[in-house]
Amino acid sequence: MVNVMHGRCIVSNYGSGYQPVCDRLIAELQSENCSYFSFLKSLLSVLEHAVEATERAQSIVRQSGREGCGIDVQHLAIAQVHLSRVSEAVGAVIQNATASEDSGEEISLNFFKQTCNELIKQCFDALYHLGHSRHLLNLLREHYTDAFSAVSNTVLVVVDAITLMRRAHIYVTTGSTAESSAIIDARRRISRYMNAACYAIHAIPSSTIRSLVEALGGGCSAPEIREMACHLLQEAVLLSYLIHSGEETANRGDAASYRERVKALLGLLRQALRELRIGLLDSRAYDSPNTRFFAEVFYAAMENTSMEYRDMGGALSSDDAVIHQRDLYSMLLEASAMVYMVNTSCAARAQKAKKPDHCARSILKTFKKVRKALSAIRKKPCITKSIDDANVCSRIRGLVADAQQLIQNIDMSALPNPTVHGALLNRTRKSLIDAGSLCISLQCAADPEYRPPHQAVMQQRHLSSMLLEAVSAMYTVQTSFNAILPIVGDIENCKRTVLGIVEKLQAALSALRGRNLNDVKSLGDANALSCVTGIVADAQALLESIDMCLLPNPTLHGELLHRTREILIDVGSLCIRLQCAGNPEYSVPTEPDGAAHEWDFPSTSVEVAFPSTVIDSGVCYSKAYFLL
């Protein structure tokens, strides 16, 4: 739910008024730390909260009057009736269970097996009326944000109640609450799309929004308009938690019924968001690059979200390449919106100061890199498994790596709003790391040489990709020392240690180059894996010796070193698995090797691994980056 939604929107406070309890209670039920009777009482508490929230929303609307309020109180009253009936029904079951001490648990269990499905439908009816209470809503004309927020909060509580009953029903009928991985992935993408739209709205200047509100006779401020829009967008994410696959329930008709009801609810949300989009794209404001960016991102987010919901309602793709493609697009769209939001703030500050702003230039360069990557994937999808597609992925990887490097070099304390903008850039950096990994997966699928993919071959390519990620992370830490002058004493030793780790990782990549380790036929192949294992162990020892306090940015760079440490552990384990797969009995190779020089076994010496003597670290990184 909201507190566990993938990558919750950084700039919205949606869900701050209520913390969903579904995930916690379901986990307690599965671990037998919660009885069915106790679970039922918790459900009643949630339903009572929903009824109270609906009453509160009605009270706010009645106090504000009908003038300037886009909330229909009659639909709120109908929603309250449905929720009250559900609450009363659950209360009656609890009374029966309490009166029958010996069979109270059985009564509670039977409720979740049978009765709760009818109550779920009534909750869906309540949700429909909550959504329909805003059918006349136009955010730019709205005067009262408290009424809107009360309804939005009620939607969150009702969804929590529905998921409580639905997941409990699935658990008692199938013995599991595990959801389809395809559904979970689709939710992540929807979350990224809606987050991107939120960030794009925040990139529109307050002056632009104020002028539109004044022209339409509205009464809300620009921050209030943005917040209400983000609430609607996050509700679109929330509704995806009401959809589940037919395999997860004994009654597959329920899954189809839920999808149809969610479709109707989404239609109401789209209507409210469409009014906002039309208003913001008024011809007087459309000349602004910020508004054009909003229009582009908002349209892409809504179209792709609609596509995801259509697929969730039918058959989700099982093609890994298609899934990776969608994941990559959603990551880059969200990343571009986050960077653009920071860019607008930096540009506004630079314009006000009327002097060059180094931070603004770096952010703008980062945005351009991410946008080029997004444009590349739009022009040519990477899923047809051709060499051209592999080249597209390679180009995207390069752009993503450049953008990531630019972010690493930004002084977060110099941003206009270090807390919010720093969080946005850190989220962007993580998205770019994931996007780079996905590009590697897509390249593996696109290159005909990689088919059919033997498991050991894929493991070897995974090994190379992990080492490349580690090199990238360590190179980022290494280059950050360039901003420190002078570098002496312990800081100089720390820099040398980081450089030593980079060299070790590059040597490990060199050891893998030219080797086909899907079948270890010689001591040379076996020794190559042993070599990598040893080099990685050395690199890990160097990493453990680093004093994090000496790093230029202890928090950020400490995080990168921690990630590198995890990679090194995984690389060592994978090398051992490859050795076992190649020669399970550790016997003498059937084809004896010749002289030592015929093994083509690379030296662990940096000078031998890189014959061009001591290469500049930037060049080393460039070569290592393109080893694949």
SVG drawing of the C-alpha trace seen along z (x, -y; Angstrom):
<svg xmlns="http://www.w3.org/2000/svg" viewBox="-27 -39 83 76">
<polyline fill="none" stroke="black" stroke-width="0.4" points="0.0,0.0 1.1,-3.6 3.8,-3.0 5.2,-0.1 4.5,-1.4 7.6,-1.1 9.5,-4.4 6.9,-6.5 6.6,-10.1 9.2,-12.3 7.2,-15.6 3.8,-14.4 2.4,-13.8 -0.2,-11.4 -1.1,-8.9 0.3,-10.9 -3.0,-10.9 -3.4,-7.1 -1.0,-4.3 -2.3,-1.1 -2.2,2.0 -2.8,4.7 0.7,5.9 1.5,6.1 -1.7,8.0 -1.4,10.5 2.2,11.2 1.0,11.8 -1.8,14.1 0.6,16.2 3.1,16.5 0.3,17.5 1.0,14.5 -2.6,13.3 -5.8,15.3 -8.7,15.0 -10.8,13.5 -8.2,10.8 -7.8,10.2 -11.5,9.7 -11.5,7.1 -8.6,5.2 -10.7,5.2 -13.6,3.7 -11.3,1.0 -10.3,0.1 -13.9,0.1 -15.0,-2.2 -12.1,-4.5 -13.5,-4.6 -17.0,-5.5 -15.6,-8.3 -13.5,-9.6 -16.6,-9.7 -18.6,-11.5 -15.7,-14.0 -15.6,-14.7 -19.4,-15.3 -19.1,-17.7 -16.3,-19.7 -18.3,-20.0 -21.5,-21.1 -19.5,-23.7 -17.9,-25.1 -21.1,-25.2 -21.7,-24.3 -20.2,-27.4 -16.6,-26.8 -16.5,-23.2 -16.3,-20.4 -17.2,-17.6 -20.8,-16.1 -22.0,-15.4 -24.8,-13.1 -22.3,-10.6 -20.4,-10.8 -23.6,-10.0 -24.2,-6.9 -20.6,-5.8 -21.1,-6.1 -24.2,-3.9 -22.3,-1.1 -19.4,-1.3 -21.7,-1.4 -23.5,1.8 -20.1,3.5 -19.0,2.4 -22.3,3.5 -22.0,6.9 -18.4,7.5 -19.5,6.3 -22.3,8.8 -19.9,11.6 -17.6,10.5 -20.6,10.6 -21.5,14.1 -17.9,15.2 -17.6,13.7 -20.9,15.3 -19.6,18.7 -16.4,19.1 -15.6,22.6 -16.3,21.9 -15.3,18.2 -12.2,18.9 -14.2,21.2 -16.9,18.5 -14.2,15.9 -12.5,18.4 -15.8,19.0 -16.4,15.3 -13.2,15.0 -14.0,18.1 -17.5,17.1 -19.2,13.9 -16.4,11.4 -16.7,11.6 -20.1,9.9 -18.8,7.2 -15.8,6.6 -18.3,5.8 -20.1,3.3 -16.7,1.7 -16.1,1.4 -19.5,-0.3 -18.5,-2.7 -15.2,-3.4 -17.2,-4.1 -19.3,-6.7 -16.3,-8.3 -14.8,-8.6 -18.0,-9.9 -18.3,-12.5 -15.5,-14.3 -17.1,-14.0 -17.5,-17.8 -14.1,-18.5 -11.8,-20.9 -8.7,-21.5 -8.0,-24.9 -11.5,-26.1 -11.5,-24.5 -11.6,-26.6 -11.4,-24.0 -8.5,-21.6 -9.6,-20.2 -12.7,-18.6 -10.7,-17.1 -8.1,-15.7 -10.7,-14.2 -12.2,-12.2 -8.7,-11.2 -7.8,-9.9 -11.1,-8.0 -10.2,-6.2 -6.9,-5.1 -8.7,-3.6 -11.3,-1.8 -8.7,-0.3 -6.9,1.0 -10.1,2.6 -10.7,4.3 -7.1,5.6 -7.4,6.9 -10.5,9.0 -9.3,10.0 -5.9,11.3 -7.3,13.0 -9.9,14.7 -7.1,15.9 -5.0,17.1 -7.8,19.2 -8.8,20.7 -5.4,21.3 -3.0,21.3 -0.9,18.5 -0.9,14.7 2.0,14.6 1.2,12.4 2.2,12.8 5.6,11.3 4.2,9.9 1.5,8.0 4.1,6.7 6.3,5.5 3.4,3.8 2.6,1.9 6.2,0.7 6.0,-0.7 2.7,-2.4 4.2,-3.9 7.1,-5.3 4.8,-6.7 2.6,-8.5 5.6,-9.8 7.0,-11.2 3.7,-13.1 3.9,-14.4 7.4,-15.7 6.5,-17.2 3.6,-19.2 6.0,-20.5 8.2,-21.8 5.5,-24.2 6.2,-27.7 3.8,-28.9 3.2,-32.1 1.9,-30.1 -0.5,-28.1 -1.6,-31.2 -2.5,-33.0 -4.6,-30.1 -6.4,-29.8 -7.2,-33.5 -8.5,-33.3 -10.8,-30.3 -12.0,-31.8 -10.4,-29.3 -9.2,-29.9 -6.3,-27.5 -2.6,-28.3 -0.1,-26.7 1.3,-24.3 -2.3,-23.2 -3.0,-22.6 0.1,-20.5 -0.7,-18.5 -4.2,-17.7 -3.0,-16.6 -0.4,-14.3 -3.1,-12.8 -5.1,-11.9 -2.0,-10.4 -1.1,-8.4 -4.6,-7.1 -4.1,-5.7 -1.1,-3.7 -3.2,-2.7 -5.9,-1.1 -3.4,1.3 -3.3,3.0 -6.9,4.0 -6.0,6.1 -4.7,9.7 -4.3,12.6 -6.8,15.4 -4.2,17.9 -4.1,16.4 -7.7,17.2 -9.9,20.3 -12.6,18.2 -11.2,16.8 -14.4,14.9 -13.5,12.6 -10.3,11.4 -12.3,10.5 -14.9,8.7 -12.3,6.7 -10.6,5.6 -13.9,4.3 -14.6,2.3 -11.1,0.9 -11.5,-0.1 -14.6,-2.1 -12.7,-3.8 -9.8,-4.7 -12.2,-6.2 -13.3,-8.7 -9.7,-9.5 -8.8,-10.1 -11.7,-12.5 -10.4,-14.7 -6.8,-14.6 -7.9,-15.4 -9.5,-18.6 -6.3,-19.6 -4.2,-18.8 -6.5,-20.8 -6.3,-23.7 -2.5,-23.7 -2.1,-23.4 -4.0,-26.7 -2.6,-28.4 -1.4,-31.3 1.0,-29.0 1.9,-26.4 4.8,-28.5 6.7,-27.8 9.2,-25.0 8.2,-23.8 4.6,-23.4 5.6,-21.6 7.7,-19.2 4.8,-18.6 2.5,-17.9 4.9,-15.4 5.6,-13.5 2.0,-13.7 0.7,-12.2 3.3,-9.4 2.6,-8.6 -1.1,-8.4 -0.9,-6.4 1.6,-3.8 -0.4,-3.5 -3.6,-2.8 -1.6,-0.1 -0.4,1.5 -3.9,1.6 -5.2,3.1 -2.5,5.8 -3.2,6.5 -6.8,7.0 -5.8,9.6 -2.6,11.5 0.6,9.9 3.6,10.5 6.0,13.3 8.7,12.2 11.6,11.0 12.8,8.6 9.4,6.9 9.3,6.6 12.9,5.2 12.0,2.7 9.0,1.4 11.0,1.3 13.7,-0.7 11.3,-3.2 9.5,-3.8 12.8,-4.2 14.1,-6.8 10.8,-8.7 10.7,-9.0 14.4,-9.9 14.0,-12.6 11.1,-14.2 13.1,-14.2 16.1,-15.8 14.0,-18.3 12.3,-19.4 15.7,-20.0 16.8,-21.8 13.9,-24.3 14.7,-25.3 18.5,-25.7 17.7,-27.6 15.3,-30.0 18.0,-30.6 20.6,-31.3 18.3,-33.7 17.5,-35.6 21.2,-35.8 22.1,-36.9 25.4,-35.1 26.8,-31.7 25.7,-28.7 28.0,-25.6 25.3,-23.5 22.7,-24.5 25.0,-23.7 25.7,-20.2 22.0,-19.5 21.1,-20.7 23.8,-18.4 22.4,-15.5 18.9,-16.2 20.1,-16.2 21.8,-12.9 18.8,-11.2 16.5,-12.7 18.7,-11.5 18.6,-8.0 14.8,-8.2 14.6,-9.5 16.8,-6.6 14.5,-3.9 11.4,-5.7 12.8,-5.8 13.9,-2.2 12.7,0.5 15.5,2.9 13.4,6.1 13.7,7.5 17.0,9.2 19.1,7.7 22.6,6.2 21.1,2.7 19.1,3.1 22.2,4.1 23.8,0.9 20.8,-1.1 21.2,0.5 25.0,-0.3 24.2,-3.9 21.7,-4.1 24.2,-2.6 26.8,-5.2 24.3,-8.1 23.1,-6.6 26.7,-6.2 27.5,-9.8 24.4,-11.1 25.2,-9.0 28.8,-10.4 27.5,-14.0 25.2,-13.4 28.0,-11.9 30.0,-15.1 27.2,-17.5 27.6,-19.1 24.1,-18.3 24.6,-21.1 24.7,-23.6 21.3,-22.8 18.4,-25.3 16.6,-22.8 19.3,-20.3 16.9,-18.0 14.3,-17.5 16.6,-18.0 19.2,-15.7 16.6,-13.0 15.4,-13.4 19.0,-13.1 19.8,-10.1 16.7,-8.4 17.7,-9.3 21.1,-7.8 19.7,-4.5 17.3,-4.4 20.2,-5.0 22.1,-2.1 19.1,0.1 18.7,-1.1 22.3,-0.3 21.8,3.2 18.7,3.6 20.5,2.4 23.1,5.2 20.2,7.8 18.7,6.4 22.0,6.6 22.3,10.2 18.9,10.8 19.6,8.8 22.9,10.3 22.4,13.5 25.7,14.8 24.1,15.2 21.4,17.6 20.6,20.2 21.7,19.0 23.5,21.7 23.1,21.1 26.9,21.0 27.3,18.5 24.6,16.2 26.4,16.5 29.6,15.5 28.0,12.5 26.4,11.6 29.8,11.8 31.2,9.3 28.2,7.0 28.7,7.1 32.4,6.2 31.6,3.3 29.1,1.9 31.7,2.2 34.3,0.4 31.7,-2.4 31.0,-2.8 34.6,-2.9 35.6,-5.2 33.0,-7.6 34.5,-7.6 38.0,-8.0 37.2,-11.0 35.5,-12.7 38.9,-13.2 39.7,-15.6 37.6,-18.3 39.8,-18.1 42.9,-20.3 45.4,-19.6 45.3,-15.8 47.8,-14.8 48.2,-12.4 45.4,-10.0 43.2,-11.4 46.0,-10.7 46.3,-7.1 42.5,-6.7 42.7,-7.8 45.5,-5.4 43.4,-2.5 40.4,-3.4 42.7,-3.5 44.1,-0.1 40.5,1.3 39.8,-0.1 42.9,1.6 42.1,4.9 38.6,4.9 40.0,4.0 42.5,6.9 39.5,9.2 37.8,8.1 41.0,8.6 41.1,12.2 37.7,12.9 38.3,11.4 38.4,13.9 37.4,16.8 34.4,19.1 33.8,20.5 30.6,22.4 32.7,25.5 36.0,25.5 38.1,27.8 41.6,26.7 43.6,25.6 43.8,22.2 40.0,21.8 39.9,23.1 42.8,20.8 41.1,17.8 38.2,18.3 40.6,18.8 42.5,15.7 39.3,13.6 38.3,15.1 41.7,14.1 41.7,10.6 38.2,10.0 39.3,11.1 42.2,8.7 39.9,5.9 37.5,6.7 40.3,6.5 41.4,3.1 37.8,1.9 37.4,3.0 40.5,1.0 39.0,-2.3 38.0,-4.8 34.6,-6.1 35.2,-9.4 38.0,-10.3 35.8,-10.1 34.8,-13.4 31.1,-12.6 31.0,-9.9 27.2,-9.3 27.0,-8.9 30.4,-7.3 29.9,-5.0 26.8,-3.8 28.7,-3.1 31.4,-1.2 28.8,0.8 27.2,1.7 30.7,2.6 31.3,4.9 28.1,6.7 29.1,7.1 32.5,8.5 30.9,11.1 28.5,12.1 31.3,12.3 33.3,14.6 30.3,16.9 29.6,16.9 33.2,17.8 33.0,20.8 29.6,21.9 31.1,21.6 34.1,23.7 31.8,26.4 29.6,26.3 32.6,26.6 34.3,29.5 32.1,30.9 34.6,33.6 37.6,31.3 39.4,33.9 42.4,33.5 41.2,32.0 40.6,34.6 42.7,32.6 46.0,31.9 47.2,28.4 50.5,27.5 53.1,25.2 52.1,22.5 52.2,19.8 49.6,21.7 47.0,21.4 46.6,17.7 46.4,17.0 46.6,13.3 48.9,12.0 47.5,10.3 50.1,7.5 48.5,4.3 51.4,3.5 51.0,6.9 47.3,6.7 47.5,3.2 50.7,3.2 50.5,-0.5 52.3,-1.0 50.4,-3.1 47.3,-4.2 45.4,-7.3 42.6,-6.2 39.9,-7.9 41.2,-5.9 41.3,-2.7 37.7,-3.2 36.7,-3.9 38.3,-0.7 36.9,1.3 33.4,-0.1 33.4,1.2 34.9,4.6 31.6,6.2"/>
</svg>
